[in-house]
């Protein structure tokens, strides 16, 4: 059974930092999680991609987080990380990870069958 479990969320002031983790388990073959993506759902229920990484380490970011956010993976730990710096109130959202064999790795949430439940990030002024 595929499972993705996020952790690391919390409440921080603007300018603060957080590291989110996504522990992935249940895939029989590494290629089944070719793409690993962090999505977020904001207070207005809007959902969108944040950062993606493929099994070769290639990364993609949305424009608004470039320079502030880094996605990385630890294949030995089957964990994907999202390091977020200089957080702003508009980053407030529930952050959740997703994985699947859907190259090229993009922001189509419906393409990802492996999904976590999320971890809440709240940024105050």
C-alpha positions as CSV (number, residue, x, y, z in Angstrom):
1,X,0.0,0.0,0.0
2,X,1.4,3.3,-1.1
3,X,1.7,5.8,1.8
4,X,3.0,9.4,1.8
5,X,3.3,11.1,5.2
6,X,4.2,14.7,5.6
7,X,5.6,16.4,8.7
8,X,7.4,19.6,9.7
9,X,4.6,22.2,9.4
10,X,4.1,24.8,12.0
11,X,3.5,28.5,12.7
12,X,6.2,31.0,12.0
13,X,6.6,34.7,11.6
14,X,7.2,36.3,8.2
15,X,10.8,35.8,7.3
16,X,11.1,32.5,9.1
17,X,12.0,29.1,7.8
18,X,10.6,25.5,7.9
19,X,11.7,22.2,6.6
20,X,8.9,19.9,5.4
21,X,9.4,16.1,5.0
22,X,7.5,13.6,3.0
23,X,8.1,9.9,3.9
24,X,7.2,7.7,1.0
25,X,6.6,4.0,1.3
26,X,4.9,1.1,-0.5
27,X,6.2,1.5,-4.0
28,X,7.6,-1.7,-5.4
29,X,10.0,0.0,-7.8
30,X,11.7,3.4,-7.6
31,X,10.5,4.4,-11.0
32,X,6.9,4.2,-9.8
33,X,7.6,7.5,-8.0
34,X,9.4,9.0,-10.9
35,X,7.9,12.4,-10.0
36,X,7.6,13.7,-6.5
37,X,5.8,17.0,-6.0
38,X,4.8,19.3,-3.2
39,X,1.4,20.9,-3.6
40,X,-0.3,23.4,-1.4
41,X,-3.9,24.4,-0.7
42,X,-4.4,27.9,0.6
43,X,-7.1,29.3,2.9
44,X,-9.3,30.1,0.0
45,X,-9.1,26.4,-1.0
46,X,-7.0,27.2,-4.0
47,X,-4.6,24.4,-4.8
48,X,-1.4,24.5,-6.8
49,X,2.0,23.0,-7.3
50,X,5.0,24.4,-5.5
51,X,8.0,22.3,-6.4
52,X,8.8,19.0,-8.2
53,X,11.7,16.6,-8.3
54,X,12.3,13.6,-10.4
55,X,14.3,10.5,-9.6
56,X,17.3,11.9,-11.4
57,X,17.2,15.0,-9.2
58,X,15.9,17.5,-11.8
59,X,13.8,20.2,-10.0
60,X,11.1,22.6,-11.0
61,X,9.6,25.5,-9.0
62,X,6.7,27.8,-9.4
63,X,7.9,31.4,-9.9
64,X,6.7,32.8,-6.6
65,X,9.0,30.5,-4.6
66,X,12.1,30.5,-6.7
67,X,15.1,31.5,-4.6
68,X,13.2,30.8,-1.3
69,X,12.4,27.1,-1.6
70,X,14.5,24.0,-2.2
71,X,13.1,20.5,-2.9
72,X,15.5,17.6,-2.4
73,X,15.3,13.8,-1.9
74,X,17.1,11.2,0.2
75,X,16.7,8.0,-1.7
76,X,18.1,5.9,1.2
77,X,15.4,7.3,3.5
78,X,12.7,7.4,0.8
79,X,12.0,11.0,1.9
80,X,11.4,14.2,-0.1
81,X,12.1,17.5,1.6
82,X,10.9,21.0,1.1
83,X,13.1,23.7,2.6
84,X,11.4,27.0,2.8
85,X,13.1,30.3,3.7
86,X,11.9,33.8,4.0
87,X,8.3,32.6,4.4
88,X,5.6,35.1,3.7
89,X,1.9,35.2,4.8
90,X,0.9,34.2,1.3
91,X,2.7,31.0,1.8
92,X,0.1,30.0,4.4
93,X,-1.4,26.7,3.3
94,X,-1.7,23.0,3.8
95,X,1.3,21.5,2.1
96,X,1.1,17.9,0.8
97,X,3.2,15.7,-1.3
98,X,2.3,13.5,-4.2
99,X,4.2,10.9,-6.3
100,X,3.7,8.9,-9.5
101,X,5.1,7.8,-12.8
102,X,4.0,10.9,-14.8
103,X,7.0,12.3,-16.6
104,X,7.5,15.1,-17.3
105,X,6.8,16.1,-13.8
106,X,4.2,18.8,-13.7
107,X,1.4,20.4,-11.7
108,X,-1.5,18.2,-12.7
109,X,-2.7,17.1,-9.3
110,X,-5.1,14.5,-10.8
111,X,-2.2,12.7,-12.4
112,X,-0.7,11.7,-9.1
113,X,-2.2,8.6,-7.5
114,X,0.1,8.7,-4.4
115,X,-0.9,11.6,-2.2
116,X,-0.4,12.5,1.4
117,X,-2.8,14.3,3.7
118,X,-0.6,17.3,4.3
119,X,1.0,19.4,7.0
120,X,-0.2,23.0,7.8
121,X,2.1,26.0,7.4
122,X,0.9,29.3,8.9
123,X,2.9,32.4,8.4
124,X,2.0,35.5,10.4
125,X,3.1,39.1,9.8
